[in-house]
């Protein structure tokens, strides 16, 4: 036998505290459903068959009324040690709290975010990811790889006798602003890297194919 411990967290990254009935579904690598039942606890341990082959690659799904289903696969089990799997459930209509992410706290934890400018400028930059930008529009059609157009209306030039403003186009990994900040902007700043164009290309194409919209068909391809 193998042992699987499932711990269920909420969106604050704490063990789920509100009373709930969790529907847990566990399927082994042979596509046999081993568990499908409701549990009241946020920490549950299961004894499951051990196959010593691909059958040990389990799939786990957790659901509760009013919350989005979450899960993970493969969860590879062993007869040598228990496996701990942490699952987070968030509300069906989630919101975001930035109460602990005020500029003073962020600048203390991540001084590189404003190290090249004065404090006031750094605070403004933190509120608007594109320094000098005056407005921004972002496509939200897909879960990932949406186009964003950021306008710098204070940066103007005459091109061929036409008055123009600077527009900064980009494609973000994530649709949600909070996810974009935590999973893209901050990691890029830490590693001094940029959003990976090849990854954007793949995400955008898959999103388009899945959504059934006109094919993402730029005048370039990815080759080996």
N, C-alpha and C positions, 0 to 999 in steps of 0.2 A: 504493500500500500504506500501511497504518498500523501503528504499532508499539505494542505493549502490554507493559509490564513488570509482572509480578506478584511481589510480595514477601510471603512467608508468615511470620507472627509467631506466637509462642505466648502463653499467658496472662500472662506477665510483661512483655509488650510488647517483647520482644526477638526478633530473627530466630530462627526455629525452629532449635534446635541439635541435637535428638535425631535420629538416623538415621531416615528415613521415606521412603516412596514416596507422593508426592502425586498423587492423581488429579485432573487439571484438565480441566474441561469448559467450553468456550467456545462460545456460540451467538450468532449475529449477530441484528440486528433483523428480519431476514426469516425468523427461526426455523430457520435452517440451522445445523446443528452443524458448527463449523469445527475444533474440537480436542476430543479425548477420549483422554487418554493419561496414563501414569504418569511422574513425573519425580522424581529424587532430590534436586534442589536447592531451596533456599528462595528463590531469586531467579532467575526465568525470564523470558526475553524472547521474544515471539511477533511475527511479521509476519503481519498479517491484511488481508483485502480492505477497501478503502475505497470507499464507495458515494456519498458526498456527499448522503446522505438518511437517513431513519430506519433504514436498514440498519446504520448505524454505532453504533446503540444496542445494545451487546453485553450479554450476561449471562454472568457468570463464577461458577463453582462450584468449590470446592476441598474435597477430602476426603482423610483419611488413616486408616488402620486404628486404631481406638481413640479417634478424635476425632470431634467433631461437625462435620458439613458446614457450611461457611460460604460466603457469596457476596455478590454485589452486582449490582444492575441499576438503571438503565441505566449502563453504562460507555461513555461517548460518546467515540469515537475520531476522530482527525483525521490527515490526511496532512501536517500542518504541524509537529507535535511529538509526541514519544512520550508516552504516557499511563502513569502509575505508579499501580498499584492495590495497596493494602496489605490483606491478608486475615489475620484472626486465627483460629487453630484452638485450641479448648480441649478437654480430655478429655470423653469421654461422661459421666463421673460426676465433675464438677469439685468442687473444694473451694475455700476462700478463705483467704488468708493476710493477716493484719492486722499482721504483724510490723513493718512500717514505718509503721503508723498508730497508734502509742501516743499517749496524750494529750499528752505533752510535745512531741512532734514536731508534732502537729496544732495545738496551741495556738500554737506559734511561727509556723506557716504561715498559720493562720486565726484570728487573735486575736479576731475578732468573735464567734466561737462561744461565748466565755465572758467577753466584755468587760463584761457587766452584773452579774456575780456574782463571789464570791470563787473562788479557785482550786479548792478542794475541791468546792464546789457545781458549778462548771463541769465538773470531771472526772466527777462523777456524772451530770450531764446528758449528757455525751458518751456514756457507757455506756448510757444509757436516753434515747431521743429525746424522750420525753414527761416533762418535769420534774414530780416529785411522784408519778409513777405507781408502783404497786406490782406490777402484773401486766398482761399483755397477751395477747390471742388474736387471731390473724390467719388469715383464710381463705386457702387456697393452691390453690383449685380452678382458677383461671385464671392465665395468664401475666402478665396485667395487671389492674389495677382490682379488687383484692380488698378486702373489708371487714375493717377492724381495729377491735377493741374494746379500749380501754385503761382499766383500772380504777385509780382513785385512792382506795384504801380508807382512807386517813387523812383524806380530806375527806368528812365525813358531815353529814347534815341530816335533820330530821324533816319529811316531807311528808305532810300529812293523817293524822298519827299513825303513819306508817310510817317506820321507820329506813331511810335510803337512803345509798348511796355515789355519788360522782361517776363517771360513765362517759363517756369521750371517744371518740365514733365518728368514723372517717374512712375514706376510700378512698384507697389508695396507687396510684401508677402501676404499681409493680413488685412482683412476688411476692417476689423475693429480697432479703434484708436488705442485702447489700452494694450491690446495684444501687439500692435505695431510698435508701441513704445517699449514694452517689457521684453519682447522676443526678437525685435529687429533693431530699433534705434540704439538701445543701451548695449546689446552685444556687439554691434558694429563699432560703437565708440570704444568699447573695451579692447577689441582686437584690431582697431584701426582698419577695419575692412568696410566694404560696401555691400549693398544687396547684390547677391550673385545673379548676373544676367541669365546664365544657363538655367538656374533654378526657377527664375521668374518665367522663362520661356516654357519650361515643362509644366509648371503650375497653371500658366495661362492657357496653354493648349488643352490640358486635361479638363480645366474648368469649363472651357468653351464646348468641348465635346460632350461633357456631362450635361451641360445646360441646354444643349440643342440649339445654340445660336450659330450664326455664320462662323465658319472655321477661322481660327487665329492663323493668319496666313501672311506673315511679314516677308520682306524680300531678303531674308537670310535664313539659314538653317544651321543646325549644330552637327558637326562632323567629328570623327575621331582624330 
